[in-house]
Amino acid sequence: MFRIMFQALPNAIFCAAVLCAGAALPAMASSFTFSTIDFPGATTTQAAAVNDSGQLVGSYTSGGVTHGYLLSGGVFTTIDFPSSTFTMAEDIDNGGQVVGYYTAGGVNDGFLLSGGVFTTIDFPGSTLTDAIGIDNSGQVTGDYTSSTVDDAFLLSGGTYTTIDVPGSDSTSAEEIDDSGQVVGYYTSGGETHGYLLSGGVFTTIDFPGSTFTRALGINDSGQIAGSYMIGGVTHGFLLSGGIYTTIDFPGSTSTAAHGLDDSGQVAGNYQSGGAGFGFLATPSPEPGALASTIGAFSIIAAWSWRRRRMPGSKRP
């Protein structure tokens, strides 16, 4: 009886330690490590989105002309829609498909770049179409303008569906996750608000105390990235578990967060010294969570050593 009780107590401690370690691992970031994204020779660089493989897309300006780009494995590749005078790359899925928009012959349309082939995306009856987001099943979100409206759309299986926040003057759809949740922003009465569209229900997203909020990215964990303005200064934000965290590139005069991957890495833009750059922000764990994890694994290590020292153990 004594032997059974003796073994049960350490096993309970072991299980508790494992549970503590597991609980600590997904802790929300309290800080970020920032990397600048700067296309060689460009006067301005923007970072729009990052996928789960670390591939990043955005745009840059050089010689007064704006081009899209792909950054993969440390190598920049320019993305230009054929015969266009302006190209923006806005999002990339885990399969490497890229969406964005371009201008050619005075006309602005969206595009999908898949397997090296460009396909135009043009909302029926529109005078302007921007493709902005894509999920891993190929659904595309974006904006369109016609003679009467300025609204957003979802393109799924070749069918266009309008997205329009009730009572809004205009609506933009920026990103879609793999469960079909859409984020974007809308204007109403001269004010700009972010939104989440989930299960057919719109929820407004406003950074506390801000005068302007845009929701620009969402990952499959439901974390949302975007930008807000307070006192005339633009900041980035991450909304995770109902908690807002400001994202400001160190030393910048303004920051905007755009896209994020499923690990919580955030791509965006910042201004510094009158120039514009892209950035990638990698989350760091909360110090308390890291300490809990280290402590839990210390308990596990100590129990493992004790078992090796027990009489009758087959381990050396």
C-alpha positions in Angstrom: 0.0 0.0 0.0 2.8 2.3 0.9 4.5 1.7 -2.5 1.3 2.5 -4.5 0.8 5.8 -2.6 4.4 6.7 -3.0 4.3 6.3 -6.8 0.9 8.0 -7.3 2.0 11.3 -5.7 5.0 11.9 -8.0 2.9 10.9 -11.0 0.3 13.5 -10.0 3.1 16.1 -9.8 4.3 15.0 -13.2 0.9 15.4 -14.8 0.4 18.8 -13.2 3.7 20.0 -14.6 2.8 18.8 -18.1 -0.5 20.6 -17.9 1.2 23.8 -16.7 3.7 23.6 -19.5 1.0 23.1 -22.1 -1.0 26.0 -20.8 2.0 28.3 -20.9 3.0 27.5 -24.5 0.2 29.4 -26.4 0.5 32.6 -24.3 -0.1 35.9 -26.1 2.9 37.9 -27.1 3.7 40.8 -24.9 6.4 42.1 -27.3 7.8 41.6 -30.8 11.1 41.3 -32.6 11.0 43.6 -35.7 12.8 43.1 -39.0 12.8 45.8 -41.8 11.6 44.9 -45.3 13.3 47.1 -47.9 13.3 46.2 -51.6 16.8 47.0 -53.0 16.9 50.4 -54.7 13.3 51.2 -53.8 12.2 54.6 -52.6 9.3 53.1 -50.6 8.5 49.5 -49.6 5.3 48.1 -48.1 4.7 44.7 -46.6 1.1 43.4 -47.0 1.0 39.7 -46.0 2.9 36.7 -44.8 2.0 33.0 -45.2 2.8 30.1 -42.9 5.9 29.3 -44.9 7.3 32.7 -44.2 6.8 34.0 -47.8 5.9 37.7 -47.8 4.2 39.9 -50.4 3.9 43.6 -50.8 4.8 46.4 -53.1 7.6 48.9 -53.8 8.1 52.1 -55.7 11.1 52.8 -57.9 11.5 55.5 -60.5 8.0 56.6 -59.8 6.5 53.2 -60.7 4.8 50.9 -58.2 5.5 47.1 -58.5 4.4 44.1 -56.5 7.0 41.7 -55.0 7.4 38.3 -53.4 10.0 37.8 -50.7 10.8 34.1 -50.3 13.9 32.5 -48.8 15.5 36.0 -48.6 15.1 36.6 -52.3 12.9 39.4 -53.8 11.0 38.7 -57.0 9.1 41.5 -58.8 5.4 40.9 -59.6 4.1 43.0 -62.5 0.8 42.2 -64.2 1.6 42.1 -68.0 1.5 45.5 -69.7 0.5 47.2 -66.4 1.7 50.6 -65.2 1.0 49.9 -61.6 0.9 46.6 -59.6 0.1 45.9 -55.9 0.5 42.4 -54.4 -1.8 42.2 -51.4 -2.0 38.6 -50.1 -0.5 35.1 -50.4 -1.9 31.7 -49.4 0.0 28.7 -48.2 0.2 27.3 -51.7 1.9 30.4 -53.0 -1.1 31.9 -54.8 -0.9 35.8 -54.8 -3.8 38.3 -55.2 -3.6 42.0 -55.8 -4.6 44.7 -58.3 -3.1 46.5 -61.2 -3.7 49.4 -63.7 -3.5 48.9 -67.4 -4.9 51.2 -70.1 -6.4 53.4 -67.4 -8.4 50.5 -66.0 -8.0 49.1 -62.4 -8.7 45.4 -61.9 -7.8 42.7 -59.5 -5.6 39.7 -60.3 -4.8 36.2 -59.2 -1.3 34.9 -59.8 -1.2 31.1 -59.6 1.5 28.8 -61.0 3.1 31.7 -62.9 -0.2 32.5 -64.6 -2.1 35.8 -64.1 -5.9 35.9 -64.1 -8.0 39.1 -64.0 -10.6 39.5 -61.3 -13.3 42.0 -62.3 -16.5 42.4 -60.3 -19.4 42.4 -62.9 -20.5 45.9 -63.8 -17.8 47.6 -61.8 -15.5 50.5 -62.8 -12.8 49.4 -60.4 -11.9 46.1 -58.7 -9.2 45.4 -56.0 -8.4 41.8 -55.0 -7.0 42.0 -51.4 -7.3 38.7 -49.5 -7.2 35.0 -50.3 -7.7 31.9 -48.1 -6.2 28.4 -48.6 -9.2 27.2 -50.5 -8.9 30.0 -53.1 -11.7 32.3 -51.9 -10.9 35.9 -52.6 -12.0 39.1 -50.9 -11.7 42.7 -52.2 -13.4 45.9 -53.1 -15.3 47.2 -56.1 -16.7 50.5 -57.3 -19.6 51.0 -59.6 -21.6 54.1 -60.7 -23.8 53.8 -57.5 -21.8 51.9 -54.8 -18.4 51.4 -53.2 -18.6 48.0 -51.6 -16.7 44.8 -50.9 -17.0 41.3 -52.4 -16.3 37.6 -51.8 -15.4 35.5 -54.9 -16.0 31.8 -54.2 -16.3 29.1 -56.8 -16.6 31.7 -59.6 -19.5 33.5 -57.9 -19.3 37.0 -56.6 -21.2 38.0 -53.5 -21.4 41.6 -52.2 -20.3 42.4 -48.6 -21.9 45.6 -47.3 -22.0 46.6 -43.6 -25.6 47.7 -42.9 -26.0 51.5 -42.9 -22.4 52.1 -44.1 -21.4 54.5 -46.8 -18.7 52.2 -48.1 -17.3 48.8 -47.1 -13.9 47.2 -47.7 -13.1 43.4 -47.3 -9.4 42.9 -46.5 -8.8 39.3 -45.4 -10.5 36.0 -45.1 -9.5 33.0 -42.9 -10.0 29.3 -43.7 -13.3 29.2 -41.7 -14.7 32.0 -43.9 -14.4 34.8 -41.4 -13.8 38.2 -43.1 -12.3 41.3 -41.7 -12.2 44.8 -43.1 -13.4 48.3 -42.5 -16.4 50.6 -43.3 -17.2 54.3 -43.2 -20.3 55.7 -41.7 -21.0 59.4 -41.0 -17.4 60.3 -41.8 -16.0 57.8 -39.3 -14.0 54.6 -40.1 -14.4 51.4 -38.1 -13.1 47.9 -38.5 -15.4 44.9 -38.6 -15.5 41.1 -38.3 -18.0 39.2 -40.4 -18.6 35.7 -38.9 -21.5 33.4 -39.6 -23.3 36.2 -41.4 -23.0 38.6 -38.4 -21.1 41.9 -38.5 -19.2 42.9 -35.3 -17.6 46.4 -35.2 -13.9 46.6 -34.2 -12.8 49.9 -32.6 -9.4 50.3 -30.8 -10.3 51.9 -27.5 -10.1 55.7 -27.6 -9.3 55.8 -31.3 -10.8 58.1 -34.0 -10.1 55.7 -36.9 -9.8 51.9 -36.9 -9.1 49.5 -39.8 -9.1 45.6 -39.4 -6.7 44.4 -42.1 -5.7 40.8 -41.4 -7.0 37.7 -39.6 -5.4 34.2 -39.1 -7.0 30.8 -38.4 -6.7 31.4 -34.6 -9.0 34.4 -34.9 -6.2 36.9 -34.2 -6.8 40.2 -36.0 -4.3 42.8 -37.1 -4.9 46.4 -38.3 -4.3 50.0 -37.6 -5.8 52.8 -35.6 -5.3 56.6 -35.1 -5.1 58.6 -31.8 -4.0 62.2 -31.7 -3.3 62.2 -35.4 -0.7 59.3 -35.1 -1.3 55.9 -36.8 -0.4 52.8 -34.9 -0.7 49.1 -35.6 -2.6 46.7 -33.4 -3.1 43.0 -32.7 -6.5 41.9 -31.3 -6.2 38.5 -29.6 -8.6 36.9 -27.2 -10.4 40.2 -26.8 -7.2 42.1 -25.8 -5.7 44.8 -27.9 -1.9 45.2 -28.2 -0.3 48.2 -29.9 2.3 47.4 -32.5 4.8 50.3 -33.1 8.0 49.8 -35.0 10.8 51.2 -32.8 11.6 54.8 -33.7 8.9 55.1 -36.3 6.6 58.1 -36.7 3.7 55.9 -37.8 3.0 52.1 -38.0 0.3 50.0 -39.7 -0.1 46.3 -39.2 -1.6 44.4 -42.2 -1.4 40.6 -42.5 -0.5 37.8 -40.1 0.3 34.1 -40.3 -1.0 31.4 -38.0 2.0 31.7 -35.6 1.2 35.4 -35.0 3.9 36.9 -37.2 2.6 40.3 -38.4 3.5 42.1 -41.7 3.0 45.8 -42.1 4.5 49.2 -42.8 6.2 52.1 -41.0 7.4 55.6 -41.6 10.8 56.8 -40.4 12.9 59.8 -41.4 10.4 60.6 -44.1 10.8 57.2 -45.8 8.4 54.2 -45.9 9.5 50.6 -45.2 7.8 47.3 -44.6 8.3 45.2 -41.5 7.9 41.7 -40.1 7.1 41.4 -36.4 7.7 38.1 -34.7 6.0 37.6 -31.3 7.9 37.0 -28.1 6.2 35.0 -25.2 5.2 36.7 -22.1 8.0 36.6 -19.5 5.6 35.0 -16.9 4.6 32.3 -19.4 8.2 31.6 -20.3 9.1 31.3 -16.6 6.1 28.9 -16.0 7.2 26.7 -18.9 10.8 26.6 -17.7 9.6 25.8 -14.1 7.3 23.1 -15.3 10.0 21.4 -17.4 12.4 21.7 -14.4 9.9 19.6 -12.3 9.7 17.1 -15.1 13.4 16.9 -15.4 13.8 16.5 -11.6 11.2 13.7 -11.5 12.9 11.9 -14.4 16.3 12.1 -12.5 14.6 10.8 -9.4 13.2 7.8 -11.2 16.6 6.9 -12.5 17.9 6.9 -9.0 15.1 4.8 -7.5 16.0 1.2 -6.3 15.0 -1.3 -8.9 15.1 1.1 -11.8 16.3 -0.4 -15.1 17.7 2.9 -16.3 21.4 3.6 -15.5 
